[in-house]
Amino acid sequence: MSKYLNGMNSLFKALNDPTRREILEMLKEGDMTAGDIAARFNMTKPSISHHLTLLKQADLVIDIRKGQFIYYSLNATVLDDIIRWFMQFSITTKLK
């Protein structure tokens, strides 16, 4: 299987979970630490860390260390790739 398809599999796995989709929604508003994200959920910090790891593996989020904190932000370029991938199946694209 190509590296591209493996990446797409990771991407769809990450998007399959409602908690991870909610994290992405939160990150649309701006960068957040894992603690900030965890504070909005009724689950353990290790569980949030697991969700963030899967989002990072799918390249949907990136993390940047600032001092003692790690900030997570949305990686919009991957979303552009998803849209392009879906567009290849569009009927209107084939009609042009």
C-alpha positions, -999 to 999 in steps of 0.1 A, spaced: 0 0 0 14 34 -9 25 59 17 -3 82 5 -30 56 12 -15 48 46 -18 85 54 -54 86 43 -62 55 65 -47 74 95 -67 104 86 -100 86 84 -93 67 116 -86 100 133 -118 116 120 -139 85 129 -140 95 166 -164 122 179 -139 133 206 -112 139 180 -136 158 158 -146 180 187 -109 186 194 -105 198 158 -135 221 162 -119 236 193 -86 241 176 -103 261 148 -106 289 174 -69 289 181 -39 270 196 -45 252 229 -24 232 254 -33 196 262 -45 208 296 -68 234 281 -82 207 258 -86 181 286 -104 207 308 -133 207 283 -138 169 285 -149 145 312 -120 121 306 -85 115 319 -55 134 306 -39 102 292 -71 96 272 -68 131 257 -32 125 250 -41 94 231 -66 113 210 -40 141 203 -14 114 193 -38 100 167 -46 134 154 -8 141 151 -2 108 133 -29 118 108 -12 153 105 -44 170 114 -27 188 143 8 200 150 24 206 183 48 234 192 67 236 225 67 270 241 86 269 274 72 241 295 39 239 275 31 222 243 6 240 221 -16 221 196 -29 238 164 -49 227 135 -30 217 103 -52 231 76 -30 218 47 -41 182 54 -77 193 51 -69 208 16 -55 174 6 -87 157 18 -108 180 -3 -87 174 -34 -89 137 -28 -127 138 -26 -130 161 -56 -115 134 -79 -147 115 -74 -170 145 -82 -192 142 -112 -189 179 -120 -151 176 -121 -154 148 -147 -178 169 -168 -153 197 -174 
